Amino acid sequence: MLKGTDALSEEDRTAAAWTLIGFAQRKLIYRYRLQVELTRIQRLAIADDRLMFTYSARREAGRDLEDELVASHMRMAYSMQRNCEYMRSGYPSEPHLAEAAAQQLAISRKGFGYPLTGILRDNLDGGLIDLRERGEVVWRALLTMAYDSAAESEQPNVPPITTAQAARLTDL
């Protein structure tokens, strides 16, 4: 779970992990309060962390969006051209950040009626996400939604459901 927590009880380790996940949620959406309706860019950041978007480097709006996600929403810049015209970036494969995105997506879906499909609809049509990636993004979204639904149906009365929650392949 967390390094250096061997001497803690299971309950204390779980509390520490959820504190870290809450911190990651706040950093991901760039806002202190979690139970609020999110802006378009905040919703995009949580969907991007789960689905790994590639932004169109040919459009200035796509480059500006990627810049903002790197500056304020935990996206990492991996490389940049010498002329700084565009960069390659993505979300790191960190379990706590992935869990933060999953929890925030659940809040957005259940509390404000804004599911992953709505986030995709808002952002695929604008051309900000690379057109060559559309089919793959939709496929990843379908698998993510199926997994989330299967994990939630496994233990419906044990909130919060986590991305570490096991889900059988037959439940997808």
Secondary structure per residue as TSV (DSSP state, phi and psi in degrees):
chain	resnum	aa	ss	phi	psi
A	1	M	-	360.0	-87.3
A	2	L	-	-118.9	136.8
A	3	K	T	-63.6	144.1
A	4	G	T	78.6	12.8
A	5	T	-	-109.1	16.7
A	6	D	T	-59.9	-35.4
A	7	A	T	-80.4	-8.9
A	8	L	S	-84.5	154.5
A	9	S	-	-71.3	164.0
A	10	E	H	-58.4	-40.0
A	11	E	H	-63.9	-42.1
A	12	D	H	-68.1	-37.6
A	13	R	H	-65.1	-41.1
A	14	T	H	-64.1	-43.1
A	15	A	H	-62.4	-40.6
A	16	A	H	-64.9	-41.7
A	17	A	H	-62.8	-43.8
A	18	W	H	-68.4	-30.6
A	19	T	H	-64.5	-43.3
A	20	L	H	-64.4	-40.9
A	21	I	H	-65.5	-40.8
A	22	G	H	-61.7	-40.8
A	23	F	H	-62.2	-44.4
A	24	A	H	-63.7	-37.1
A	25	Q	H	-60.2	-45.5
A	26	R	H	-64.2	-38.9
A	27	K	H	-69.6	-38.2
A	28	L	H	-65.6	-42.8
A	29	I	H	-94.1	-4.2
A	30	Y	T	57.8	48.3
A	31	R	-	-157.2	144.6
A	32	Y	S	-76.9	-46.6
A	33	R	-	-81.3	131.2
A	34	L	S	-92.0	-31.2
A	35	Q	S	-89.5	50.1
A	36	V	S	-129.7	159.3
A	37	E	-	-69.4	137.4
A	38	L	-	-94.2	156.6
A	39	T	-	-77.2	170.7
A	40	R	H	-58.9	-43.9
A	41	I	H	-69.6	-33.9
A	42	Q	H	-67.8	-42.1
A	43	R	H	-63.2	-40.1
A	44	L	H	-62.8	-40.0
A	45	A	H	-62.1	-42.7
A	46	I	H	-71.6	-36.2
A	47	A	H	-69.2	-39.3
A	48	D	H	-62.3	-40.0
A	49	D	H	-63.2	-35.4
A	50	R	H	-84.0	-29.2
A	51	L	H	-112.1	-9.5
A	52	M	-	59.5	70.3
A	53	F	-	-73.9	152.8
A	54	T	-	-115.7	122.2
A	55	Y	B	-89.6	149.5
A	56	S	-	-70.9	114.6
A	57	A	T	-77.8	-14.0
A	58	R	T	-80.0	-18.5
A	59	R	S	-106.8	135.0
A	60	E	H	-61.6	-37.8
A	61	A	H	-62.6	-37.9
A	62	G	H	-66.5	-40.6
A	63	R	H	-66.4	-41.1
A	64	D	H	-65.0	-40.0
A	65	L	H	-63.2	-45.2
A	66	E	H	-62.1	-40.1
A	67	D	H	-58.8	-44.7
A	68	E	H	-66.4	-39.4
A	69	L	H	-64.6	-37.6
A	70	V	H	-69.0	-42.6
A	71	A	H	-69.7	-35.7
A	72	S	H	-129.4	-5.8
A	73	H	S	-132.9	33.7
A	74	M	S	69.4	6.1
A	75	R	-	-74.2	140.7
A	76	M	E	-103.2	137.0
A	77	A	E	-84.8	121.7
A	78	Y	E	-93.1	-37.7
A	79	S	E	-156.5	159.6
A	80	M	E	-143.3	144.9
A	81	Q	-	-65.7	156.6
A	82	R	T	-58.3	-38.3
A	83	N	T	-82.8	3.4
A	84	C	-	59.5	22.6
A	85	E	S	-69.6	-40.7
A	86	Y	-	-151.4	165.0
A	87	M	E	-131.1	165.5
A	88	R	E	-106.4	128.3
A	89	S	E	-146.3	170.0
A	90	G	E	-177.1	176.1
A	91	Y	-	-92.1	137.5
A	92	P	-	-68.5	156.7
A	93	S	-	-86.9	67.2
A	94	E	-	-105.1	123.7
A	95	P	H	-58.0	-38.4
A	96	H	H	-70.6	-33.9
A	97	L	H	-71.7	-39.6
A	98	A	H	-63.0	-40.6
A	99	E	H	-65.8	-39.5
A	100	A	H	-61.0	-43.0
A	101	A	H	-64.8	-41.3
A	102	A	H	-64.0	-43.2
A	103	Q	H	-65.5	-42.7
A	104	Q	H	-68.2	-35.0
A	105	L	H	-65.2	-39.1
A	106	A	H	-64.4	-40.3
A	107	I	H	-62.2	-44.5
A	108	S	H	-64.0	-40.0
A	109	R	H	-72.6	-48.7
A	110	K	H	-80.4	-41.7
A	111	G	H	-82.0	-30.6
A	112	F	H	-127.0	7.1
A	113	G	-	62.4	34.5
A	114	Y	-	-119.7	89.1
A	115	P	-	-78.6	173.2
A	116	L	H	-57.9	-36.5
A	117	T	H	-63.3	-35.6
A	118	G	H	-66.9	-38.8
A	119	I	H	-64.9	-42.8
A	120	L	H	-62.6	-46.6
A	121	R	H	-56.6	-43.0
A	122	D	H	-65.4	-27.1
A	123	N	H	-111.4	-20.7
A	124	L	H	-75.6	-35.6
A	125	D	T	-71.8	-24.7
A	126	G	T	-77.0	-8.7
A	127	G	T	78.9	9.0
A	128	L	-	-76.0	-33.3
A	129	I	B	-87.8	135.6
A	130	D	-	-51.7	125.4
A	131	L	G	-59.7	-31.6
A	132	R	G	-69.1	-15.9
A	133	E	G	-96.9	-5.6
A	134	R	H	-54.6	-50.1
A	135	G	H	-60.8	-42.4
A	136	E	H	-66.7	-38.9
A	137	V	H	-64.8	-43.8
A	138	V	H	-64.0	-40.9
A	139	W	H	-63.0	-44.7
A	140	R	H	-63.4	-36.8
A	141	A	H	-64.9	-43.5
A	142	L	H	-61.8	-43.8
A	143	L	H	-65.6	-40.3
A	144	T	H	-63.9	-45.8
A	145	M	H	-65.1	-38.6
A	146	A	H	-64.9	-42.5
A	147	Y	H	-64.3	-46.8
A	148	D	H	-59.1	-42.7
A	149	S	H	-65.9	-41.9
A	150	A	H	-65.8	-42.8
A	151	A	H	-64.4	-39.4
A	152	E	H	-68.7	-37.1
A	153	S	H	-74.0	-22.5
A	154	E	H	-63.0	-43.8
A	155	Q	S	-138.7	75.9
A	156	P	T	-66.6	-22.0
A	157	N	T	-102.8	17.0
A	158	V	S	-120.9	76.2
A	159	P	S	-79.3	155.9
A	160	P	S	-83.4	144.1
A	161	I	-	-72.2	138.3
A	162	T	-	-114.4	162.3
A	163	T	T	-69.9	-17.3
A	164	A	T	-82.2	-8.1
A	165	Q	S	-62.3	129.5
A	166	A	-	-70.6	141.8
A	167	A	-	-138.7	130.4
A	168	R	-	-73.5	146.2
A	169	L	G	-58.8	-35.2
A	170	T	G	-69.1	-19.7
A	171	D	G	-81.1	-17.6
A	172	L	-	-72.3	360.0
